[in-house]
């Protein structure tokens, strides 16, 4: 485990930063945090005198360097969290970028109003394309939540991934030369962040855009970024920008879902050896859905108190429709009305939207589509502890992890009984 963390340089700073955020929230330590700088000052001073005597530097020891880095990160996290706390009482500033993004959103919504759709269908289409939620009703949100596809109503990694895949397809016709490779990289980064800006910089969209930016940057420099290190880097950058993202439900659900998809989905996919691409694509969607649902189930029960029983079937059909609908709708929005084929493209967008809402309405009417289950904080932490212990047991086959998971499960059951 320690070797795995050492191979991913962003994981340890992320842990230290989260520790500093929690320390400031639980025990206000803004003034006392300066004590953490004393070891840094002491070691730097001693190393200065050691250098003058041509002695070995004290900071050559790896553990000592790690302690100093930990102290610095925890100190900066405490100070950043304290600064963010003082800003909570102030009205959030509106930047020029946000104002321009809102104007673009309104223009997109105005064009979507030309479609031959009902008000509810227009509201759903505006939400899944540019994250415009002002016309979204509680009834529509409830239907999507009942069948376990509420993530479609929030521009997240799923939507950004579709946009990125569409951009990769469009730019795949560029010649494989240095100039065109850099041109492709610059255009993809600009367009992905433009989409994230238009969607309002929601935490899931920012997380996905950050990860894809790091991944595309690595590919441009002929490198292969580690997926867990990329995830940790995205989380660290977001928490540095706003420490209170840590307590955002969208932030927690997004990163938890991606982590379990990266960790669980590959072995699930390999359970069946499928060579037919027509079957492999639905099987891939199912395994991704199962992995994400396993990871986010405790958080959904903690925040919303319910979960869906038909999420597999609903996600399979609705994800396929959304994968076609989002890029087609964005192309139709960008094309002028006079362009040949715009009318046919508009018809496709309308038919796909009709099909999506028809499926949502039918799935939400299935009896027993959802059940109520609510967790408190202790149960939530205990369940995640059990999940990670079981995952560790299946990966390493160490019986001690299995006994620890069963013992923790016994403690939770005794707590519920008492």
C-alpha positions as CSV (number, residue, x, y, z in Angstrom):
1,X,0.0,0.0,0.0
2,X,2.8,2.4,0.9
3,X,4.6,1.6,-2.4
4,X,1.4,2.3,-4.3
5,X,1.1,5.8,-2.7
6,X,4.8,6.6,-3.2
7,X,4.3,5.9,-7.0
8,X,1.6,8.6,-7.1
9,X,3.1,11.9,-5.9
10,X,-0.3,13.8,-5.7
11,X,-1.9,11.3,-3.2
12,X,0.1,12.3,-0.1
13,X,-0.3,16.1,-0.5
14,X,-4.0,15.4,-1.0
15,X,-4.2,13.5,2.3
16,X,-2.3,16.3,4.1
17,X,-4.5,19.0,2.6
18,X,-7.8,17.2,3.6
19,X,-6.3,16.7,7.1
20,X,-5.7,20.5,7.3
21,X,-9.3,21.2,6.1
22,X,-10.8,18.9,8.7
23,X,-8.6,20.2,11.5
24,X,-9.7,23.8,10.8
25,X,-13.3,22.8,10.6
26,X,-13.4,20.7,13.7
27,X,-10.9,22.6,15.8
28,X,-10.3,26.2,14.7
29,X,-6.5,26.3,14.5
30,X,-5.7,29.3,12.4
31,X,-3.5,31.0,15.0
32,X,-2.0,27.8,16.4
33,X,-1.2,26.5,13.0
34,X,2.0,28.6,12.9
35,X,3.5,26.1,15.3
36,X,3.7,23.8,12.3
37,X,6.3,26.1,10.7
38,X,8.7,25.8,13.7
39,X,10.1,22.4,12.5
40,X,10.6,23.8,9.0
41,X,12.5,26.9,10.3
42,X,14.5,24.8,12.7
43,X,15.7,22.3,10.1
44,X,16.4,25.0,7.5
45,X,18.5,26.8,10.1
46,X,20.4,23.7,11.1
47,X,21.0,22.7,7.5
48,X,22.5,26.2,6.9
49,X,25.1,25.8,9.6
50,X,25.7,22.2,8.5
51,X,26.4,23.5,5.0
52,X,29.0,25.9,6.3
53,X,30.8,23.1,8.1
54,X,30.7,20.9,4.9
55,X,28.6,18.4,6.9
56,X,25.8,16.2,5.6
57,X,22.5,18.1,5.1
58,X,19.9,17.3,7.7
59,X,17.1,17.3,5.1
60,X,18.8,14.5,3.1
61,X,16.8,12.0,5.2
62,X,13.7,11.1,3.3
63,X,11.5,10.9,6.4
64,X,12.5,14.3,7.5
65,X,11.7,15.8,4.2
66,X,8.3,14.1,4.3
67,X,7.6,15.6,7.7
68,X,8.5,19.1,6.6
69,X,6.3,18.8,3.5
70,X,3.4,17.5,5.6
71,X,3.7,20.4,8.0
72,X,3.7,22.9,5.2
73,X,0.7,21.4,3.4
74,X,-1.3,21.1,6.7
75,X,-0.5,24.7,7.6
76,X,-1.5,26.0,4.1
77,X,-4.7,24.0,4.2
78,X,-5.6,25.4,7.6
79,X,-5.0,29.0,6.4
80,X,-6.9,28.5,3.2
81,X,-9.9,27.0,5.0
82,X,-9.9,29.9,7.5
83,X,-9.8,32.4,4.6
84,X,-12.7,30.5,2.9
85,X,-14.7,30.6,6.2
86,X,-14.4,34.4,6.4
87,X,-15.6,34.7,2.8
88,X,-18.8,32.6,3.5
89,X,-20.5,35.7,5.0
90,X,-19.7,37.7,1.8
91,X,-21.8,37.5,-1.3
92,X,-20.1,35.3,-3.9
93,X,-18.4,37.5,-6.5
94,X,-19.5,37.3,-10.1
95,X,-16.6,37.2,-12.5
96,X,-16.7,38.4,-16.1
97,X,-16.3,34.8,-17.2
98,X,-19.4,33.7,-15.4
99,X,-21.4,36.5,-16.8
100,X,-20.4,35.6,-20.4
101,X,-21.1,31.9,-19.7
102,X,-24.6,32.9,-18.5
103,X,-25.2,34.9,-21.6
104,X,-24.2,31.9,-23.8
105,X,-26.5,29.7,-21.7
106,X,-29.4,32.0,-22.4
107,X,-28.7,32.0,-26.1
108,X,-28.5,28.2,-26.2
109,X,-31.8,28.0,-24.3
110,X,-33.4,30.4,-26.7
111,X,-32.4,28.2,-29.7
112,X,-33.6,25.1,-27.8
113,X,-37.0,26.7,-27.5
114,X,-37.4,26.4,-31.2
115,X,-37.6,22.6,-31.0
116,X,-41.0,20.9,-31.2
117,X,-40.8,19.7,-27.6
118,X,-42.9,20.0,-24.5
119,X,-41.8,22.2,-21.6
120,X,-40.5,19.3,-19.6
121,X,-38.5,17.9,-22.5
122,X,-37.0,21.4,-23.2
123,X,-36.0,21.6,-19.5
124,X,-34.3,18.2,-19.6
125,X,-32.5,19.0,-22.8
126,X,-31.3,22.4,-21.5
127,X,-30.0,20.7,-18.3
128,X,-28.1,17.9,-19.9
129,X,-26.4,20.1,-22.6
130,X,-25.5,23.4,-20.8
131,X,-26.6,22.7,-17.2
132,X,-29.5,25.3,-17.3
133,X,-31.8,24.3,-14.5
134,X,-34.1,27.2,-14.0
135,X,-37.0,25.5,-15.9
136,X,-36.4,22.1,-14.2
137,X,-39.3,21.1,-12.0
138,X,-39.2,18.9,-8.9
139,X,-41.4,16.3,-10.5
140,X,-38.9,15.7,-13.4
141,X,-36.0,15.5,-11.0
142,X,-37.9,13.0,-8.9
143,X,-38.6,10.7,-11.9
144,X,-34.9,10.6,-12.9
145,X,-33.9,10.0,-9.2
146,X,-36.4,7.1,-8.8
147,X,-34.8,5.1,-11.6
148,X,-31.2,5.9,-10.6
149,X,-30.2,8.2,-13.5
150,X,-30.2,11.6,-11.6
151,X,-26.6,12.0,-12.7
152,X,-27.9,12.7,-16.3
153,X,-29.4,16.0,-15.0
154,X,-26.1,17.4,-13.8
155,X,-23.3,18.1,-16.3
156,X,-20.7,15.7,-14.9
157,X,-17.9,13.4,-16.0
158,X,-20.3,11.5,-18.2
159,X,-21.2,14.6,-20.2
160,X,-17.7,15.9,-20.4
161,X,-16.5,12.5,-21.4
162,X,-19.0,12.4,-24.3
163,X,-17.9,15.9,-25.4
164,X,-14.2,14.9,-25.2
165,X,-14.8,11.7,-27.2
166,X,-16.6,13.7,-29.8
167,X,-13.7,16.1,-30.0
168,X,-11.2,13.3,-30.3
169,X,-13.3,11.9,-33.2
170,X,-13.4,15.3,-35.0
171,X,-9.7,15.9,-34.6
172,X,-8.7,12.4,-35.5
173,X,-8.5,13.5,-39.1
174,X,-5.5,15.8,-38.3
175,X,-2.2,14.6,-39.6
176,X,0.1,12.9,-37.0
177,X,2.7,15.7,-37.0
178,X,4.1,17.9,-34.3
179,X,2.3,21.1,-35.3
180,X,-1.1,19.4,-35.7
181,X,-0.7,17.5,-32.5
182,X,-0.2,20.7,-30.6
183,X,-3.0,22.4,-32.5
184,X,-5.3,19.5,-31.6
185,X,-4.2,19.7,-27.9
186,X,-4.9,23.5,-27.7
187,X,-8.3,23.2,-29.4
188,X,-9.4,20.3,-27.2
189,X,-8.4,22.0,-23.9
190,X,-10.0,25.3,-24.9
191,X,-13.3,23.6,-26.0
192,X,-13.5,21.4,-23.0
193,X,-13.0,24.3,-20.6
194,X,-15.5,26.3,-22.6
195,X,-18.0,23.6,-22.1
196,X,-17.2,23.5,-18.4
197,X,-17.6,27.3,-18.1
198,X,-21.0,27.2,-19.9
199,X,-22.2,24.5,-17.5
200,X,-21.4,26.8,-14.6
201,X,-18.2,25.1,-13.4
202,X,-20.1,22.5,-11.4
203,X,-17.7,20.3,-9.3
204,X,-18.3,17.1,-11.4
205,X,-17.7,19.0,-14.6
206,X,-14.5,20.7,-13.2
207,X,-13.2,17.4,-12.0
208,X,-13.7,15.7,-15.3
209,X,-12.3,18.6,-17.3
210,X,-9.2,18.7,-15.0
211,X,-8.6,14.9,-15.3
212,X,-9.1,15.0,-19.1
213,X,-6.8,18.0,-19.4
214,X,-4.0,16.2,-17.5
215,X,-4.6,13.1,-19.6
216,X,-4.5,15.0,-22.9
217,X,-1.4,16.9,-21.8
218,X,0.3,13.6,-20.9
219,X,-0.5,12.2,-24.3
220,X,0.8,15.3,-26.1
221,X,4.1,15.0,-24.3
222,X,4.1,11.3,-25.1
223,X,3.5,10.2,-21.5
224,X,1.0,7.9,-19.9
225,X,-0.5,9.6,-16.8
226,X,-1.4,7.3,-13.9
227,X,-5.2,7.3,-13.5
228,X,-5.2,7.4,-9.7
229,X,-2.5,10.2,-9.7
230,X,-4.6,12.2,-12.2
231,X,-7.7,11.8,-10.0
232,X,-5.7,12.9,-6.9
233,X,-4.3,15.9,-8.8
234,X,-7.7,17.0,-9.9
235,X,-9.1,16.7,-6.3
236,X,-6.1,18.6,-4.8
237,X,-6.4,21.5,-7.3
238,X,-10.1,21.8,-6.6
239,X,-9.6,21.8,-2.9
240,X,-6.8,24.4,-3.1
241,X,-9.2,26.6,-5.1
242,X,-12.1,26.1,-2.6
243,X,-11.6,23.9,0.5
244,X,-15.3,23.7,1.0
245,X,-15.7,21.6,-2.1
246,X,-14.8,18.8,0.3
247,X,-18.3,19.0,1.8
248,X,-20.1,19.4,-1.5
249,X,-22.3,16.3,-2.3
250,X,-21.6,16.6,-6.0
251,X,-17.8,16.6,-5.3
252,X,-18.0,13.6,-3.0
253,X,-20.3,11.6,-5.3
254,X,-18.2,12.5,-8.4
255,X,-14.8,11.5,-7.0
256,X,-16.2,8.4,-5.3
257,X,-17.9,7.2,-8.5
258,X,-14.7,7.7,-10.6
259,X,-12.5,6.0,-8.0
260,X,-14.7,2.9,-7.9
261,X,-15.0,2.9,-11.7
262,X,-11.2,2.9,-12.0
263,X,-10.7,0.3,-9.3
264,X,-13.6,-2.1,-9.7
265,X,-14.8,-1.8,-13.3
266,X,-11.8,-3.5,-15.0
267,X,-12.0,-6.8,-13.0
268,X,-15.8,-6.7,-13.5
269,X,-15.4,-6.3,-17.2
270,X,-13.0,-9.2,-17.4
271,X,-15.5,-11.6,-15.7
272,X,-16.8,-12.3,-19.2
273,X,-14.7,-12.5,-22.3
274,X,-16.8,-10.8,-25.0
275,X,-15.4,-10.3,-28.5
276,X,-18.6,-9.1,-30.2
277,X,-18.5,-5.3,-30.2
278,X,-22.3,-5.1,-30.2
279,X,-22.3,-6.9,-26.9
280,X,-19.1,-5.4,-25.5
281,X,-20.4,-1.8,-25.5
282,X,-23.6,-2.6,-23.4
283,X,-21.5,-4.9,-21.2
284,X,-19.0,-2.0,-20.6
285,X,-21.9,0.4,-19.7
286,X,-23.3,-2.2,-17.3
287,X,-20.0,-2.7,-15.5
288,X,-19.3,1.0,-15.3
289,X,-22.8,1.5,-13.8
290,X,-22.4,-1.3,-11.3
291,X,-19.0,0.0,-10.2
292,X,-20.3,3.6,-9.8
293,X,-23.4,2.4,-8.0
294,X,-21.4,0.3,-5.5
295,X,-19.2,3.3,-4.7
296,X,-22.0,5.9,-4.4
297,X,-24.7,3.8,-2.8
298,X,-23.7,4.6,0.8
299,X,-23.5,8.3,0.0
300,X,-26.8,8.3,-1.8
301,X,-28.4,6.7,1.2
302,X,-26.8,9.2,3.5
303,X,-27.8,12.3,1.5
304,X,-31.1,11.3,-0.1
305,X,-32.3,8.3,1.9
306,X,-33.2,6.2,-1.1
307,X,-31.8,4.2,-3.9
308,X,-33.0,2.6,-7.1
309,X,-33.6,-1.1,-7.8
310,X,-33.7,-0.7,-11.6
311,X,-30.7,1.5,-12.1
312,X,-28.9,-1.2,-14.3
313,X,-31.7,-1.4,-16.9
314,X,-32.4,2.3,-16.9
315,X,-28.8,3.3,-17.2
316,X,-28.2,0.9,-20.1
317,X,-30.9,2.5,-22.3
318,X,-30.7,6.1,-21.2
319,X,-26.9,6.3,-21.3
320,X,-27.0,5.1,-24.9
321,X,-29.6,7.7,-25.8
322,X,-27.7,10.5,-24.0
323,X,-24.4,9.4,-25.7
324,X,-26.1,10.2,-29.1
325,X,-28.3,13.1,-28.0
326,X,-25.7,15.3,-26.3
327,X,-23.2,15.7,-29.3
328,X,-26.0,15.9,-31.9
329,X,-27.7,18.6,-29.9
330,X,-24.5,20.6,-29.5
331,X,-23.8,20.3,-33.2
332,X,-27.4,21.5,-34.0
333,X,-26.9,24.5,-31.6
334,X,-23.7,25.5,-33.3
335,X,-25.0,25.1,-36.9
336,X,-26.8,28.0,-38.5
337,X,-30.4,27.3,-39.6
338,X,-29.6,27.7,-43.3
339,X,-27.0,25.0,-43.3
340,X,-28.1,21.9,-45.3
341,X,-29.0,19.0,-43.0
342,X,-29.9,21.3,-40.0
343,X,-33.6,20.3,-40.3
344,X,-32.8,16.6,-40.3
345,X,-30.5,17.0,-37.4
346,X,-33.2,18.9,-35.5
347,X,-35.6,16.0,-36.2
348,X,-33.1,13.5,-34.7
349,X,-32.7,15.6,-31.6
350,X,-36.4,15.9,-31.1
351,X,-36.9,12.1,-31.6
352,X,-34.1,11.2,-29.2
353,X,-35.5,13.6,-26.6
354,X,-39.0,12.1,-27.0
355,X,-37.5,8.6,-26.5
356,X,-35.6,9.6,-23.4
357,X,-38.6,11.1,-21.7
358,X,-40.8,8.2,-22.7
359,X,-38.4,5.7,-21.1
360,X,-38.0,7.8,-18.0
361,X,-41.8,8.0,-17.6
362,X,-42.2,4.3,-18.1
363,X,-39.4,3.2,-15.8
364,X,-40.5,5.5,-13.0
365,X,-44.0,3.9,-13.1
366,X,-42.5,0.4,-12.3
367,X,-43.7,-0.7,-8.8
368,X,-40.8,-0.9,-6.3
369,X,-38.4,1.1,-8.5
370,X,-36.9,2.6,-5.4
371,X,-36.6,1.8,-1.7
372,X,-35.8,3.8,1.4
373,X,-32.6,3.4,3.2
374,X,-30.9,6.1,5.3
375,X,-27.5,6.1,7.0
376,X,-26.0,8.3,9.6
377,X,-22.3,9.5,9.6
378,X,-21.0,6.6,11.7
379,X,-22.8,4.0,9.6
380,X,-21.5,5.7,6.4
381,X,-17.9,5.6,7.5
382,X,-18.3,2.0,8.8
383,X,-19.7,0.8,5.5
384,X,-17.0,2.4,3.4
385,X,-14.4,0.8,5.8
386,X,-16.0,-2.6,5.3
387,X,-16.1,-2.1,1.5
388,X,-12.4,-1.2,1.3
389,X,-11.4,-4.1,3.6
390,X,-13.3,-6.5,1.4
391,X,-11.8,-5.0,-1.8
392,X,-8.4,-5.3,-0.2
393,X,-9.1,-9.0,0.7
394,X,-10.1,-9.9,-2.8
395,X,-7.1,-8.2,-4.3
396,X,-4.4,-9.5,-1.8
397,X,-6.1,-12.6,-0.4
398,X,-5.0,-11.7,3.1
399,X,-7.3,-13.3,5.7
400,X,-6.6,-10.5,8.2
401,X,-8.5,-8.0,6.0
402,X,-11.5,-10.4,5.8
403,X,-11.5,-10.8,9.6
404,X,-11.3,-7.0,10.0
405,X,-14.2,-6.4,7.6
406,X,-16.4,-9.0,9.4
407,X,-15.5,-7.6,12.8
408,X,-16.4,-4.1,11.7
409,X,-19.6,-5.4,10.2
410,X,-20.4,-7.0,13.6
411,X,-19.8,-3.7,15.4
412,X,-22.2,-1.9,13.0
413,X,-24.9,-4.6,13.5
414,X,-24.5,-4.4,17.3
415,X,-24.8,-0.7,17.2
416,X,-28.0,-0.9,15.2
417,X,-29.4,-3.5,17.7
418,X,-28.5,-1.4,20.7
